Amino acid sequence: MSESLRETLDLALLWEYRVVLLKGLYMTLGVFACAAVLAVAAGLVAALWRVSRFRVVRWVGTVHVEIARNSPDYIMVVWVHFVLPLLLGAIIRTRLEFDPFVSAVIALSFVYSGYFAETFRAGIEAVPRGQIEAGRGLGMSERKIMWRVILPQVVRRMLPESVNQFISLFKATSIVSLIAVPDLMYQVGMISAQVMRPMPLYTGAALVYFAVVLLCSNLLGLLSNRWRNKVFA
C-alpha cells in the first residue's frame, strides 16, 4: 500500500478531534433541521398560491417557485449573507449584518421551498375533483376542504419525493462553511489547516455525510412507506 493511500485511510485523526468534529456535525444538523422546516412551510404556502383562483396570487407563487428552483445553492448562500443585508440596510438606512447560521438557513430554505412547492402542487392537483365537490356538497368551507380532504392525501402522495428533497437539502449544507458557519466542513477545514493532513480529514467527512444520508434515507423511507400503507392519513 502506498504512503498516500495509507494516509488517506488513516482516520485516527478523526478520533483525536472528535469533540470539535461532533460540534460541527451538530451545527450541520441544526442548519438542516431549521432550513427543512422553513422550506416545507414556505413550499406549502407557495403551492397554495400556485393553485389559487386569483391570477395575481398565482403569478406571485409562480415567480417564487421559478426564482427559488433556478437559484444555485452556492450563489444564494453568498448573496443572502453579503448582499441582502446591504440592500435591507440601504432601505432602512442602518447597517445590518446577518449571523452566518441565519444566512445559511434563509438561503437554503428559500432554494428548496421551490422544490417542495412543486411537490405539494403536484399532490394537490392529483386529488380527484369529485372529492372536492363532495366536500362542498356537504357544506364544508374551502379552508376545511383543503385541511381535511386535500392535504392529508397530498402528504401521503408526496412522501417518496420529499425524502429525496430532504436528502438533497442535507447534502447542500456542506457549502455553508463558505460563510463561516462552524459546521462539519468548516471544522474539517480549520483542523486541516493546522495539522496539514487534508486527505484523512476530508475522507472522513465524506464518510460521515454518506453514513448520515444512508441512515436517514433508509429510516425516512421505511417510515414513509409504513405511514402511506395505513388506511387513514
DRENGU-143266 format. One record per residue (C-alpha): residue number from 0; x, y, z; residue in one letter; chain. Coordinates in nm, 3 decimals, decimal comma, always signed. Layout:
N
+-----+---------+---------+---------+------+-------+
:  nr :       u :       v :       w : rest : kette :
+-----+---------+---------+---------+------+-------+
: NUM :       X :       Y :       Z :    a :     A :
...
+-----+---------+---------+---------+------+-------+
***
This chain:
233
+-----+---------+---------+---------+------+-------+
:  nr :       u :       v :       w : rest : kette :
+-----+---------+---------+---------+------+-------+
:   0 :  +0,000 :  +0,000 :  +0,000 :    m :     A :
:   1 :  +0,141 :  +0,338 :  -0,099 :    s :     A :
:   2 :  +0,213 :  +0,605 :  +0,160 :    e :     A :
:   3 :  -0,051 :  +0,844 :  +0,021 :    s :     A :
:   4 :  -0,320 :  +0,575 :  +0,026 :    l :     A :
:   5 :  -0,223 :  +0,475 :  +0,379 :    r :     A :
:   6 :  -0,253 :  +0,838 :  +0,486 :    e :     A :
:   7 :  -0,595 :  +0,867 :  +0,322 :    t :     A :
:   8 :  -0,729 :  +0,561 :  +0,501 :    l :     A :
:   9 :  -0,579 :  +0,652 :  +0,839 :    d :     A :
:  10 :  -0,883 :  +0,801 :  +1,010 :    l :     A :
:  11 :  -0,731 :  +0,810 :  +1,358 :    a :     A :
:  12 :  -0,713 :  +1,187 :  +1,323 :    l :     A :
:  13 :  -1,092 :  +1,199 :  +1,329 :    l :     A :
:  14 :  -1,098 :  +1,036 :  +1,670 :    w :     A :
:  15 :  -0,834 :  +1,273 :  +1,800 :    e :     A :
:  16 :  -1,051 :  +1,574 :  +1,707 :    y :     A :
:  17 :  -1,384 :  +1,401 :  +1,767 :    r :     A :
:  18 :  -1,520 :  +1,666 :  +2,006 :    v :     A :
:  19 :  -1,468 :  +1,951 :  +1,763 :    v :     A :
:  20 :  -1,598 :  +1,748 :  +1,470 :    l :     A :
:  21 :  -1,908 :  +1,639 :  +1,662 :    l :     A :
:  22 :  -1,982 :  +2,004 :  +1,738 :    k :     A :
:  23 :  -1,952 :  +2,073 :  +1,366 :    g :     A :
:  24 :  -2,186 :  +1,785 :  +1,284 :    l :     A :
:  25 :  -2,434 :  +1,915 :  +1,541 :    y :     A :
:  26 :  -2,426 :  +2,256 :  +1,370 :    m :     A :
:  27 :  -2,476 :  +2,088 :  +1,030 :    t :     A :
:  28 :  -2,783 :  +1,905 :  +1,160 :    l :     A :
:  29 :  -2,913 :  +2,230 :  +1,311 :    g :     A :
:  30 :  -2,886 :  +2,414 :  +0,980 :    v :     A :
:  31 :  -3,057 :  +2,125 :  +0,805 :    f :     A :
:  32 :  -3,343 :  +2,100 :  +1,056 :    a :     A :
:  33 :  -3,420 :  +2,473 :  +1,055 :    c :     A :
:  34 :  -3,393 :  +2,501 :  +0,677 :    a :     A :
:  35 :  -3,611 :  +2,193 :  +0,627 :    a :     A :
:  36 :  -3,892 :  +2,328 :  +0,846 :    v :     A :
:  37 :  -3,889 :  +2,667 :  +0,675 :    l :     A :
:  38 :  -3,861 :  +2,513 :  +0,327 :    a :     A :
:  39 :  -4,162 :  +2,289 :  +0,383 :    v :     A :
:  40 :  -4,370 :  +2,574 :  +0,529 :    a :     A :
:  41 :  -4,275 :  +2,819 :  +0,253 :    a :     A :
:  42 :  -4,322 :  +2,549 :  -0,010 :    g :     A :
:  43 :  -4,674 :  +2,477 :  +0,112 :    l :     A :
:  44 :  -4,765 :  +2,845 :  +0,101 :    v :     A :
:  45 :  -4,618 :  +2,884 :  -0,248 :    a :     A :
:  46 :  -4,806 :  +2,573 :  -0,367 :    a :     A :
:  47 :  -5,136 :  +2,713 :  -0,237 :    l :     A :
:  48 :  -5,061 :  +3,037 :  -0,419 :    w :     A :
:  49 :  -4,989 :  +2,840 :  -0,737 :    r :     A :
:  50 :  -5,335 :  +2,678 :  -0,733 :    v :     A :
:  51 :  -5,521 :  +2,991 :  -0,621 :    s :     A :
:  52 :  -5,825 :  +3,113 :  -0,813 :    r :     A :
:  53 :  -5,674 :  +3,462 :  -0,829 :    f :     A :
:  54 :  -5,439 :  +3,533 :  -1,117 :    r :     A :
:  55 :  -5,217 :  +3,777 :  -0,924 :    v :     A :
:  56 :  -5,167 :  +3,527 :  -0,642 :    v :     A :
:  57 :  -5,086 :  +3,250 :  -0,892 :    r :     A :
:  58 :  -4,834 :  +3,481 :  -1,058 :    w :     A :
:  59 :  -4,663 :  +3,558 :  -0,727 :    v :     A :
:  60 :  -4,641 :  +3,187 :  -0,646 :    g :     A :
:  61 :  -4,501 :  +3,108 :  -0,989 :    t :     A :
:  62 :  -4,235 :  +3,379 :  -0,963 :    v :     A :
:  63 :  -4,128 :  +3,249 :  -0,621 :    h :     A :
:  64 :  -4,100 :  +2,891 :  -0,745 :    v :     A :
:  65 :  -3,908 :  +2,979 :  -1,060 :    e :     A :
:  66 :  -3,658 :  +3,202 :  -0,878 :    i :     A :
:  67 :  -3,608 :  +2,951 :  -0,598 :    a :     A :
:  68 :  -3,564 :  +2,644 :  -0,820 :    r :     A :
:  69 :  -3,329 :  +2,817 :  -1,062 :    n :     A :
:  70 :  -3,102 :  +2,974 :  -0,797 :    s :     A :
:  71 :  -2,777 :  +2,780 :  -0,732 :    p :     A :
:  72 :  -2,727 :  +2,693 :  -0,366 :    d :     A :
:  73 :  -2,376 :  +2,839 :  -0,362 :    y :     A :
:  74 :  -2,476 :  +3,175 :  -0,508 :    i :     A :
:  75 :  -2,785 :  +3,208 :  -0,290 :    m :     A :
:  76 :  -2,590 :  +3,142 :  +0,033 :    v :     A :
:  77 :  -2,330 :  +3,404 :  -0,057 :    v :     A :
:  78 :  -2,591 :  +3,654 :  -0,182 :    w :     A :
:  79 :  -2,808 :  +3,628 :  +0,130 :    v :     A :
:  80 :  -2,512 :  +3,669 :  +0,362 :    h :     A :
:  81 :  -2,327 :  +3,951 :  +0,189 :    f :     A :
:  82 :  -2,571 :  +4,131 :  -0,043 :    v :     A :
:  83 :  -2,912 :  +4,108 :  +0,123 :    l :     A :
:  84 :  -2,801 :  +4,289 :  +0,442 :    p :     A :
:  85 :  -2,667 :  +4,574 :  +0,227 :    l :     A :
:  86 :  -2,995 :  +4,607 :  +0,039 :    l :     A :
:  87 :  -3,207 :  +4,598 :  +0,353 :    l :     A :
:  88 :  -2,967 :  +4,835 :  +0,529 :    g :     A :
:  89 :  -2,995 :  +5,083 :  +0,244 :    a :     A :
:  90 :  -3,375 :  +5,070 :  +0,266 :    i :     A :
:  91 :  -3,397 :  +5,125 :  +0,643 :    i :     A :
:  92 :  -3,083 :  +5,344 :  +0,649 :    r :     A :
:  93 :  -2,891 :  +5,142 :  +0,904 :    t :     A :
:  94 :  -2,607 :  +4,891 :  +0,898 :    r :     A :
:  95 :  -2,714 :  +4,528 :  +0,901 :    l :     A :
:  96 :  -2,521 :  +4,206 :  +0,941 :    e :     A :
:  97 :  -2,665 :  +3,857 :  +0,932 :    f :     A :
:  98 :  -2,538 :  +3,581 :  +1,153 :    d :     A :
:  99 :  -2,388 :  +3,310 :  +0,927 :    p :     A :
: 100 :  -2,627 :  +3,050 :  +1,068 :    f :     A :
: 101 :  -2,927 :  +3,270 :  +0,989 :    v :     A :
: 102 :  -2,798 :  +3,343 :  +0,639 :    s :     A :
: 103 :  -2,747 :  +2,973 :  +0,567 :    a :     A :
: 104 :  -3,095 :  +2,880 :  +0,689 :    v :     A :
: 105 :  -3,262 :  +3,158 :  +0,489 :    i :     A :
: 106 :  -3,074 :  +3,077 :  +0,170 :    a :     A :
: 107 :  -3,122 :  +2,700 :  +0,177 :    l :     A :
: 108 :  -3,486 :  +2,720 :  +0,287 :    s :     A :
: 109 :  -3,560 :  +2,965 :  +0,005 :    f :     A :
: 110 :  -3,399 :  +2,747 :  -0,263 :    v :     A :
: 111 :  -3,562 :  +2,424 :  -0,150 :    y :     A :
: 112 :  -3,902 :  +2,583 :  -0,089 :    s :     A :
: 113 :  -3,932 :  +2,596 :  -0,468 :    g :     A :
: 114 :  -3,885 :  +2,220 :  -0,495 :    y :     A :
: 115 :  -4,125 :  +2,146 :  -0,210 :    f :     A :
: 116 :  -4,379 :  +2,384 :  -0,363 :    a :     A :
: 117 :  -4,384 :  +2,188 :  -0,687 :    e :     A :
: 118 :  -4,412 :  +1,862 :  -0,496 :    t :     A :
: 119 :  -4,707 :  +1,999 :  -0,298 :    f :     A :
: 120 :  -4,870 :  +2,139 :  -0,611 :    r :     A :
: 121 :  -4,845 :  +1,807 :  -0,794 :    a :     A :
: 122 :  -5,007 :  +1,635 :  -0,498 :    g :     A :
: 123 :  -5,288 :  +1,891 :  -0,477 :    i :     A :
: 124 :  -5,368 :  +1,862 :  -0,847 :    e :     A :
: 125 :  -5,369 :  +1,482 :  -0,821 :    a :     A :
: 126 :  -5,662 :  +1,482 :  -0,577 :    v :     A :
: 127 :  -5,981 :  +1,390 :  -0,769 :    p :     A :
: 128 :  -6,212 :  +1,686 :  -0,824 :    r :     A :
: 129 :  -6,505 :  +1,471 :  -0,718 :    g :     A :
: 130 :  -6,383 :  +1,468 :  -0,359 :    q :     A :
: 131 :  -6,364 :  +1,846 :  -0,355 :    i :     A :
: 132 :  -6,714 :  +1,876 :  -0,497 :    e :     A :
: 133 :  -6,837 :  +1,626 :  -0,239 :    a :     A :
: 134 :  -6,691 :  +1,838 :  +0,039 :    g :     A :
: 135 :  -6,864 :  +2,146 :  -0,098 :    r :     A :
: 136 :  -7,186 :  +1,949 :  -0,120 :    g :     A :
: 137 :  -7,156 :  +1,869 :  +0,250 :    l :     A :
: 138 :  -7,128 :  +2,240 :  +0,329 :    g :     A :
: 139 :  -6,756 :  +2,240 :  +0,407 :    m :     A :
: 140 :  -6,566 :  +2,564 :  +0,364 :    s :     A :
: 141 :  -6,277 :  +2,588 :  +0,117 :    e :     A :
: 142 :  -6,031 :  +2,603 :  +0,406 :    r :     A :
: 143 :  -6,176 :  +2,293 :  +0,570 :    k :     A :
: 144 :  -6,173 :  +2,106 :  +0,239 :    i :     A :
: 145 :  -5,806 :  +2,192 :  +0,200 :    m :     A :
: 146 :  -5,706 :  +2,083 :  +0,551 :    w :     A :
: 147 :  -5,940 :  +1,785 :  +0,594 :    r :     A :
: 148 :  -5,967 :  +1,641 :  +0,243 :    v :     A :
: 149 :  -5,683 :  +1,757 :  +0,021 :    i :     A :
: 150 :  -5,370 :  +1,798 :  +0,236 :    l :     A :
: 151 :  -5,383 :  +1,455 :  +0,408 :    p :     A :
: 152 :  -5,380 :  +1,293 :  +0,064 :    q :     A :
: 153 :  -5,114 :  +1,533 :  -0,062 :    v :     A :
: 154 :  -4,879 :  +1,446 :  +0,224 :    v :     A :
: 155 :  -4,921 :  +1,077 :  +0,155 :    r :     A :
: 156 :  -4,856 :  +1,121 :  -0,217 :    r :     A :
: 157 :  -4,552 :  +1,347 :  -0,174 :    m :     A :
: 158 :  -4,365 :  +1,139 :  +0,086 :    l :     A :
: 159 :  -4,137 :  +0,948 :  -0,155 :    p :     A :
: 160 :  -4,035 :  +1,263 :  -0,341 :    e :     A :
: 161 :  -3,998 :  +1,464 :  -0,020 :    s :     A :
: 162 :  -3,744 :  +1,212 :  +0,112 :    v :     A :
: 163 :  -3,528 :  +1,288 :  -0,192 :    n :     A :
: 164 :  -3,567 :  +1,661 :  -0,132 :    q :     A :
: 165 :  -3,460 :  +1,628 :  +0,231 :    f :     A :
: 166 :  -3,154 :  +1,427 :  +0,128 :    i :     A :
: 167 :  -3,057 :  +1,692 :  -0,128 :    s :     A :
: 168 :  -3,104 :  +1,964 :  +0,133 :    l :     A :
: 169 :  -2,881 :  +1,785 :  +0,382 :    f :     A :
: 170 :  -2,607 :  +1,744 :  +0,123 :    k :     A :
: 171 :  -2,639 :  +2,113 :  +0,036 :    a :     A :
: 172 :  -2,548 :  +2,206 :  +0,394 :    t :     A :
: 173 :  -2,188 :  +2,116 :  +0,309 :    s :     A :
: 174 :  -2,146 :  +2,457 :  +0,140 :    i :     A :
: 175 :  -2,244 :  +2,675 :  +0,438 :    v :     A :
: 176 :  -1,884 :  +2,674 :  +0,559 :    s :     A :
: 177 :  -1,825 :  +2,928 :  +0,281 :    l :     A :
: 178 :  -1,977 :  +3,197 :  +0,504 :    i :     A :
: 179 :  -1,804 :  +3,072 :  +0,822 :    a :     A :
: 180 :  -2,086 :  +2,865 :  +0,967 :    v :     A :
: 181 :  -1,896 :  +2,638 :  +1,210 :    p :     A :
: 182 :  -2,038 :  +2,320 :  +1,062 :    d :     A :
: 183 :  -1,862 :  +1,991 :  +0,996 :    l :     A :
: 184 :  -1,685 :  +2,107 :  +0,679 :    m :     A :
: 185 :  -1,574 :  +2,430 :  +0,844 :    y :     A :
: 186 :  -1,420 :  +2,240 :  +1,135 :    q :     A :
: 187 :  -1,252 :  +1,997 :  +0,897 :    v :     A :
: 188 :  -1,102 :  +2,290 :  +0,708 :    g :     A :
: 189 :  -0,974 :  +2,453 :  +1,026 :    m :     A :
: 190 :  -0,816 :  +2,130 :  +1,154 :    i :     A :
: 191 :  -0,668 :  +2,055 :  +0,814 :    s :     A :
: 192 :  -0,501 :  +2,397 :  +0,807 :    a :     A :
: 193 :  -0,343 :  +2,324 :  +1,146 :    q :     A :
: 194 :  -0,220 :  +1,968 :  +1,100 :    v :     A :
: 195 :  -0,167 :  +1,978 :  +0,721 :    m :     A :
: 196 :  -0,331 :  +1,640 :  +0,668 :    r :     A :
: 197 :  -0,634 :  +1,708 :  +0,447 :    p :     A :
: 198 :  -0,676 :  +1,361 :  +0,300 :    m :     A :
: 199 :  -0,790 :  +1,165 :  +0,608 :    p :     A :
: 200 :  -0,997 :  +1,460 :  +0,733 :    l :     A :
: 201 :  -1,191 :  +1,519 :  +0,413 :    y :     A :
: 202 :  -1,221 :  +1,147 :  +0,352 :    t :     A :
: 203 :  -1,366 :  +1,107 :  +0,699 :    g :     A :
: 204 :  -1,605 :  +1,397 :  +0,643 :    a :     A :
: 205 :  -1,725 :  +1,236 :  +0,320 :    a :     A :
: 206 :  -1,783 :  +0,908 :  +0,504 :    l :     A :
: 207 :  -1,978 :  +1,089 :  +0,778 :    v :     A :
: 208 :  -2,205 :  +1,254 :  +0,519 :    y :     A :
: 209 :  -2,252 :  +0,922 :  +0,344 :    f :     A :
: 210 :  -2,339 :  +0,742 :  +0,668 :    a :     A :
: 211 :  -2,587 :  +1,009 :  +0,781 :    v :     A :
: 212 :  -2,756 :  +1,024 :  +0,440 :    v :     A :
: 213 :  -2,776 :  +0,645 :  +0,411 :    l :     A :
: 214 :  -2,914 :  +0,603 :  +0,763 :    l :     A :
: 215 :  -3,167 :  +0,885 :  +0,736 :    c :     A :
: 216 :  -3,283 :  +0,794 :  +0,385 :    s :     A :
: 217 :  -3,347 :  +0,433 :  +0,484 :    n :     A :
: 218 :  -3,522 :  +0,537 :  +0,805 :    l :     A :
: 219 :  -3,738 :  +0,800 :  +0,634 :    l :     A :
: 220 :  -3,817 :  +0,563 :  +0,350 :    g :     A :
: 221 :  -3,926 :  +0,293 :  +0,596 :    l :     A :
: 222 :  -4,139 :  +0,532 :  +0,800 :    l :     A :
: 223 :  -4,300 :  +0,689 :  +0,492 :    s :     A :
: 224 :  -4,385 :  +0,351 :  +0,341 :    n :     A :
: 225 :  -4,542 :  +0,231 :  +0,665 :    r :     A :
: 226 :  -4,739 :  +0,552 :  +0,703 :    w :     A :
: 227 :  -4,859 :  +0,550 :  +0,341 :    r :     A :
: 228 :  -4,984 :  +0,194 :  +0,383 :    n :     A :
: 229 :  -5,213 :  +0,291 :  +0,668 :    k :     A :
: 230 :  -5,578 :  +0,321 :  +0,597 :    v :     A :
: 231 :  -5,606 :  +0,671 :  +0,739 :    f :     A :
: 232 :  -5,360 :  +0,958 :  +0,682 :    a :     A :
+-----+---------+---------+---------+------+-------+
***
